[in-house]
Amino acid sequence: MISITALFKSKPENKEQLQSMLNHLVTETRKEAACVRYDLHHSENVFIIWEEWKDQPGLDIHNNQPYLLDFIAKSENLVAVPIQVYKTVQIL
């Protein structure tokens, strides 16, 4: 199992647009065969996606999906800082 945490800090004026784009990303990603979990969380101007993937090949397919690449390109101007992505391993 592969775990990913992605952090998005929206510029205040772009919060609703970024959330709408993230909602679409979540809906599309959950259709992928290797996706175990893809949950969106929120606190003020920060959005967090918590992901779990069956395996690396499935994650590789996800990372090349047109809707993900489109999201990344369009969201760059909506965030206050670069998107942070952490690939983690559960220890407990």
C-alpha positions as CSV (number, residue, x, y, z in Angstrom):
1,M,0.0,0.0,0.0
2,I,1.3,3.5,-0.9
3,S,0.1,6.5,1.1
4,I,0.3,10.1,-0.2
5,T,-0.6,13.4,1.5
6,A,-0.9,16.4,-0.7
7,L,-1.3,20.0,0.8
8,F,-2.8,22.9,-1.1
9,K,-2.8,26.4,0.4
10,S,-5.2,28.5,-1.6
11,K,-4.9,32.2,-2.0
12,P,-7.9,33.5,-0.1
13,E,-9.6,34.9,-3.3
14,N,-9.2,31.5,-5.1
15,K,-10.5,29.3,-2.3
16,E,-13.9,28.4,-4.0
17,Q,-12.4,27.9,-7.4
18,L,-9.6,25.6,-6.0
19,Q,-12.2,23.6,-4.0
20,S,-14.3,23.1,-7.1
21,M,-11.3,21.9,-9.0
22,L,-10.3,19.6,-6.2
23,N,-13.8,18.1,-6.0
24,H,-13.6,17.2,-9.7
25,L,-10.1,15.7,-9.2
26,V,-11.4,13.6,-6.3
27,T,-14.4,12.4,-8.2
28,E,-12.4,11.3,-11.2
29,T,-9.5,9.8,-9.2
30,R,-11.9,7.6,-7.2
31,K,-12.8,5.8,-10.4
32,E,-9.3,4.5,-10.9
33,A,-8.8,0.8,-10.2
34,A,-5.7,1.2,-8.0
35,C,-7.2,3.9,-5.9
36,V,-8.0,2.7,-2.4
37,R,-8.7,6.0,-0.8
38,Y,-8.7,9.6,-2.0
39,D,-10.2,11.9,0.6
40,L,-10.4,15.7,0.6
41,H,-10.0,17.6,3.9
42,H,-10.2,21.3,4.5
43,S,-9.2,23.9,7.1
44,E,-9.5,27.6,6.3
45,N,-7.5,28.1,3.1
46,V,-5.7,24.8,3.3
47,F,-6.9,21.7,1.5
48,I,-5.5,18.2,2.1
49,I,-5.8,15.1,0.0
50,W,-5.1,11.9,1.8
51,E,-4.5,9.1,-0.7
52,E,-3.9,5.3,-0.6
53,W,-2.9,3.3,-3.6
54,K,-2.8,-0.5,-4.2
55,D,0.6,-0.3,-5.8
56,Q,3.2,1.8,-7.6
57,P,2.1,0.9,-11.1
58,G,-1.4,2.2,-10.2
59,L,0.0,5.4,-8.8
60,D,2.1,5.8,-11.9
61,I,-1.1,5.6,-14.1
62,H,-2.8,8.2,-11.9
63,N,0.2,10.6,-12.1
64,N,-0.3,10.6,-15.9
65,Q,-4.0,11.0,-16.1
66,P,-5.0,14.0,-18.2
67,Y,-7.4,15.4,-15.5
68,L,-4.5,15.4,-12.9
69,L,-2.1,17.0,-15.3
70,D,-4.7,19.6,-16.2
71,F,-5.4,20.3,-12.5
72,I,-1.7,20.8,-11.7
73,A,-1.3,23.2,-14.6
74,K,-4.4,25.3,-13.7
75,S,-4.0,25.3,-9.9
76,E,-0.5,26.8,-9.9
77,N,-1.8,30.3,-10.0
78,L,-4.5,29.6,-7.4
79,V,-2.2,28.5,-4.6
80,A,-0.2,30.8,-2.2
81,V,2.7,28.4,-2.0
82,P,3.8,25.4,-4.2
83,I,1.7,22.2,-3.7
84,Q,3.4,19.9,-1.2
85,V,3.2,16.2,-1.8
86,Y,4.5,13.6,0.7
87,K,4.8,9.9,-0.1
88,T,4.7,8.2,3.3
89,V,5.0,4.8,4.9
90,Q,2.8,3.8,7.8
91,I,4.9,3.0,10.9
92,L,2.2,2.2,13.5
